[in-house]
Amino acid sequence: MQQKASGWTAERRARQATLIQNWRPWDTSTGPRTAEGKARSSGNAWQHGGRSQEARAELAALRRMLCEIDAMNRNILQRRYG
């Protein structure tokens, strides 16, 4: 007999969901309190390089290109429709 990957049955998941809904841990959550915790959580957006210096530079370049394309489109429309 093959065991499920998570080991949780549908009944167990439903029971856990009910317990968590009654427990409501999000109501009392305050986030990090210590300087170390705040520093650690502030780095969450930097995971996987999505907010790395390279990624931000590439995003800035893309924004500049989009602005240039927008300006070209405005010029074309102005010439075409006055």
Steps between C-alpha positions, in 0.01 A plus 500: 500500500643836395494785752393849394785749457371737767369229732185704566160359418215719379341470845819607674539802268138603564545463877821704493333771290218524755745519791698777332183694415402486868852577620538802263876555549497792255299713745782510754795501262714811543788426269863522602574687822876489536748686282639165383152374406418821316826483308436137408143562386599809303713273283206278401448688173865445406466121479575333169656815357167657406605824668871471436698791361513331159126439492427860604736635232332283236157616612610864480630443147169344399311795644717741301435302181126503565508877546686537170248276322215700651655824377545355150137386494383846602707656219359258244143564611554876500638490143225272382201670666630852553 
